[in-house]
Amino acid sequence: MTETTMQENKMGVMPVPKLLITMSLPMMISMLVQALYNIVDSMFVAKLSEEALTAVSLAFPVQNLMIAVAAGTGVGINALLSRNLGEKNFEGANNAAKNGIFLGLMSCLLFALIGGLSAHTFFRAQTDNPVILTYGTQYMTIICVISVGIFMQVTFERLMQSTGKTIYNMISQGTGAIVNIILDPILIFGLFGLPRLEVAGAAIATIIGQLVAVSISFYFNLTRNKEININMMHFRPHARTIAAIYAVGVPSIIMQAIGSVMTFGMNKILLMFSSTAAAVFGVYFKLQSFIFMPVFGLNNGMIPIIAYNYGARNKKRITQTIWLSVVIAVSLMLVGLVIFQTMPEFLLRTLFDASDHMVEIGVPALRIISLSFLFAGFCIVAGSVFQALGNGVYSLIVSAARQLFVILPVAYIFARVFGLHMVWWSIAIAEIVSLTFSSLLLRRIYVKKIKPLP
């Protein structure tokens, strides 16, 4: 076997533990860097005022919705492209790549319209605080109107993942994140003679970092990703390929978009008590990304392995990949649980200059919410298995049950009956429901799709 053939088929021949680590570790590192610059954004914004931090927190559902569309479409591209490569259908793989690029461009145009036309209305629906309203409108408008960076970055990185070249994603994501971190204080506070842009500066730093990352990722796809051809000359959208991408991608998009609905709903519930409570919820999402992002990086490495070996009809490698991923994910979440239980006040005061009132709300909130980490690792891996095998609707069922039918109703009832301190328990309760559904559906998909394989 030549070196080129070995590289092309490593997802079918390399020992699973080595393959999973090789493909996932670069993504886990790059996503940790992503989590770092999300934290840094909020750290610098928090130094402006608590209102500025609240504004960025209230914008999170919109950012999450963009990520949902980008990542969900990317999951569909990834699964289809990897499956075609496993079946040696190289024309199908190229069609998946080119149509995926087209869908990414269409998505950023859609969000440019949404952000330009509705940012003020979105924030007016949540608050009448003029400072939060001004900061939030500026932030949301910038990140939406110039969203080409996030959409094309995710698209090009998924193409690299599909062929097993995740090391290049670490380089592109890491470089973009470093640029963001450097520019944050410069643009927010107006250093080196530049104007003081405050919250708008944080948004612009994010956009520039994304554009740097997408430029690097595009270069790597052209020069290093020889398994696929992304030359868009004479390209025409292919309805069947787009349908196949969205067959997996739409449930994933809806699943992650449900997270935006949940966050928006929770913010409305928490704003019944104070803007500080909503800021605490935003801070939680920033902090938990340090724990969840490496698990998502693990999943990004796992999905193409499972999809490739499903196309190659290799049951043993699929099951090995699933259970090794579960062990790693659960271990990571246990580390996160220990951190959140033992040092919540340190995290709040050190990273976000939290006031005594924010600490009073935030310490019990972080400890209660982090109990959900006990079950989240398994549920995240199960959801990615569903997507890799073309059953994204299973992930949608679990996500809807967890976030729409448990978290929001339970949080609202607890808020009305018991007060703020009980609202946080809704997340831990919902994760138990998610664990139940994920276990049942994973067993179902094993019996129907994996067990019959030779």
Residue pairs with C-beta under 8 A, 6 or more apart in sequence:
6 13
7 164
8 85
8 227
10 19
10 164
11 19
11 23
11 82
11 86
11 164
11 304
11 305
11 308
11 309
12 86
12 308
12 309
12 312
12 314
12 317
14 22
16 305
16 317
16 320
16 321
16 324
17 320
17 324
19 305
19 321
20 298
20 301
20 302
20 305
20 321
20 324
20 325
20 328
22 166
22 301
23 161
23 164
23 166
23 301
23 302
23 304
23 305
24 166
24 297
24 298
24 300
24 301
24 302
25 297
25 301
26 166
26 167
26 169
26 170
27 161
27 166
27 169
27 170
27 297
27 298
27 300
27 301
28 293
28 294
28 297
28 298
28 301
29 170
29 174
29 297
30 169
30 170
30 172
30 173
30 174
30 177
30 297
31 173
31 293
31 294
31 296
31 297
31 300
32 290
32 293
32 294
32 297
33 173
33 174
33 177
33 178
34 173
34 177
34 289
34 293
35 289
35 290
35 293
36 177
36 181
36 290
37 177
37 178
37 180
37 181
37 184
37 206
37 209
38 286
38 289
39 286
39 287
39 289
39 290
39 351
40 180
40 181
40 184
41 56
41 180
41 184
41 202
41 205
41 206
42 53
42 56
42 57
42 282
42 283
42 286
42 351
42 352
43 351
43 352
44 184
44 185
44 188
44 189
44 202
45 52
45 53
45 56
45 188
45 199
45 202
46 52
46 53
46 352
46 353
47 353
48 188
48 198
48 199
49 131
50 275
50 276
50 279
50 355
50 358
51 129
51 131
51 132
51 135
51 275
52 131
52 135
52 198
52 199
53 279
53 282
53 283
53 352
54 127
54 129
54 132
54 275
54 276
54 278
54 279
54 282
55 123
55 131
55 132
55 133
55 135
55 136
55 139
55 199
56 135
56 136
56 139
56 199
56 202
56 282
57 267
57 278
57 279
57 281
57 282
57 283
57 285
58 123
58 126
58 127
58 132
58 136
58 267
58 278
58 282
59 123
59 136
59 139
59 140
59 143
60 263
60 282
60 285
61 260
61 261
61 263
61 264
61 267
62 115
62 122
62 140
62 143
62 144
62 260
63 143
64 256
64 257
64 259
64 260
64 263
65 256
65 257
65 260
66 111
66 143
66 144
66 147
66 150
66 151
67 150
67 154
67 256
68 252
68 253
68 255
68 256
68 257
68 259
68 260
69 107
69 111
69 151
69 253
69 257
70 104
70 107
70 150
70 151
70 153
70 154
70 155
71 154
71 252
71 256
72 249
72 250
72 251
72 252
72 253
72 254
72 255
72 256
72 257
73 100
73 103
73 104
73 107
73 154
73 155
73 245
73 246
73 249
73 253
74 100
74 154
74 155
74 157
74 158
74 249
75 158
75 248
75 249
75 252
75 303
75 387
75 392
76 100
76 244
76 245
76 246
76 247
76 248
76 249
76 250
76 252
76 392
77 96
77 97
77 100
77 103
77 155
77 158
77 159
77 162
77 245
77 249
78 158
78 161
78 162
78 300
78 303
78 304
78 307
79 248
79 303
79 304
79 307
79 387
79 388
79 390
80 92
80 96
80 241
80 244
80 245
80 248
81 93
81 96
81 97
81 100
81 159
81 162
81 163
81 228
82 162
82 303
82 304
82 307
82 308
82 311
83 307
83 308
83 310
83 311
83 390
84 90
84 92
84 93
84 96
84 311
85 93
85 162
85 163
85 227
85 308
85 311
86 307
86 308
86 309
86 310
86 311
86 312
87 311
87 312
90 227
90 228
92 241
93 162
93 227
93 228
94 228
94 229
94 230
95 238
95 241
96 241
96 244
96 245
97 159
97 162
97 228
97 229
97 230
98 230
98 232
98 235
99 237
99 238
99 241
99 242
99 245
100 155
100 158
100 159
100 245
101 152
101 155
101 156
101 230
101 232
102 232
102 235
102 237
103 155
103 242
103 245
104 151
104 152
104 154
104 155
105 148
105 151
105 152
107 147
107 151
108 147
108 148
108 150
108 151
108 152
111 144
111 147
111 151
112 144
112 145
112 146
112 147
114 144
115 140
115 141
115 142
115 143
115 144
115 145
115 147
116 141
116 144
116 145
119 136
119 137
119 140
119 141
119 144
120 133
120 137
122 136
122 140
123 132
123 133
123 136
123 137
123 140
124 133
126 264
126 267
126 268
126 271
127 133
127 136
127 271
127 275
129 275
132 275
135 198
135 199
136 199
138 199
138 200
138 203
139 199
139 200
139 202
139 203
142 200
142 203
142 204
142 207
143 203
143 206
143 207
146 207
148 211
148 214
149 207
149 209
149 210
149 211
149 213
149 214
150 210
152 214
152 217
152 218
153 172
153 173
153 176
153 210
153 213
153 214
153 217
156 172
156 214
156 217
156 218
156 220
156 221
157 169
157 172
157 173
157 217
159 221
159 225
159 228
159 230
160 166
160 168
160 169
160 217
160 220
160 221
160 224
160 225
161 169
161 300
161 301
161 303
161 304
162 228
162 304
163 225
163 227
163 228
163 304
164 304
165 220
165 224
165 225
166 300
166 301
168 217
168 220
168 224
169 217
171 216
171 220
172 213
172 214
172 216
172 217
172 220
173 213
175 212
175 213
175 216
176 209
176 210
176 211
176 212
176 213
176 214
176 216
177 209
177 213
178 209
179 205
179 208
179 209
179 212
180 205
180 206
180 208
180 209
180 210
181 209
183 201
183 204
183 205
183 208
183 209
184 201
184 202
184 205
185 191
186 192
186 194
186 201
186 205
187 194
187 197
187 201
187 202
187 204
187 205
188 196
188 197
188 198
188 199
188 201
188 202
188 205
189 196
189 201
190 196
190 197
190 201
197 204
221 228
221 230
222 230
247 390
247 392
248 387
248 390
248 392
249 392
250 392
251 387
251 392
251 393
251 394
251 395
251 396
252 387
252 392
252 395
252 396
254 396
254 399
255 383
255 392
255 395
255 396
255 398
255 399
255 400
256 399
258 396
258 399
258 400
258 403
258 404
259 399
259 403
261 403
261 404
262 403
262 404
262 407
262 408
263 281
263 285
265 408
265 411
266 281
266 407
266 408
266 411
266 423
267 278
267 281
269 408
269 411
269 412
269 415
269 423
270 277
270 278
270 280
270 281
270 420
270 423
271 277
271 278
272 415
273 415
273 420
274 361
276 355
276 357
276 358
276 361
277 361
277 420
279 358
280 358
280 361
280 362
280 365
281 365
283 348
283 352
283 354
283 358
283 362
284 362
284 365
284 366
284 369
287 340
287 347
287 351
287 366
288 336
288 340
288 369
288 370
290 336
291 332
291 333
291 335
291 336
291 339
291 373
292 336
292 376
292 380
294 332
295 329
295 332
295 333
295 376
295 377
295 380
295 381
296 380
298 325
298 328
298 329
298 332
298 381
299 325
299 329
299 380
299 381
299 384
302 321
302 322
302 325
302 381
302 384
302 385
302 388
303 384
303 387
303 388
304 388
305 317
305 321
306 318
306 321
306 322
306 385
306 388
306 389
307 388
307 389
309 317
309 318
309 321
310 318
310 388
310 389
310 449
310 453
313 453
313 454
314 453
315 450
315 451
315 453
315 454
318 450
318 453
319 450
322 381
322 385
325 381
325 384
326 377
326 378
326 381
329 377
329 378
329 380
329 381
330 377
330 378
331 377
332 377
333 373
333 374
333 376
333 377
334 373
334 374
334 377
336 370
336 373
337 370
337 371
337 373
337 374
339 347
340 347
340 366
340 367
340 369
340 370
340 373
341 367
341 370
344 362
344 363
344 366
344 367
345 359
345 362
345 363
347 366
348 354
348 358
348 359
348 362
348 363
348 366
349 359
352 358
354 362
361 420
364 421
364 424
365 424
368 424
368 425
368 427
368 428
369 424
369 427
369 428
371 428
372 427
372 428
372 430
372 431
374 431
375 431
375 432
375 434
375 435
376 431
376 434
378 435
378 438
378 439
379 398
379 431
379 434
379 435
379 438
382 398
382 438
382 439
382 441
382 442
383 394
383 395
383 398
383 399
383 438
384 395
385 442
385 445
386 392
386 393
386 394
386 395
386 441
386 442
386 445
387 395
389 445
389 449
389 450
391 445
391 449
394 441
394 444
394 445
397 437
397 441
398 434
398 437
398 438
398 441
399 434
401 433
401 434
401 437
402 430
402 431
402 433
402 434
402 437
403 430
406 426
406 429
406 430
406 433
407 426
407 427
407 430
408 426
410 425
410 426
410 429
410 430
411 423
411 426
414 422
414 423
414 425
414 426
415 422
415 423
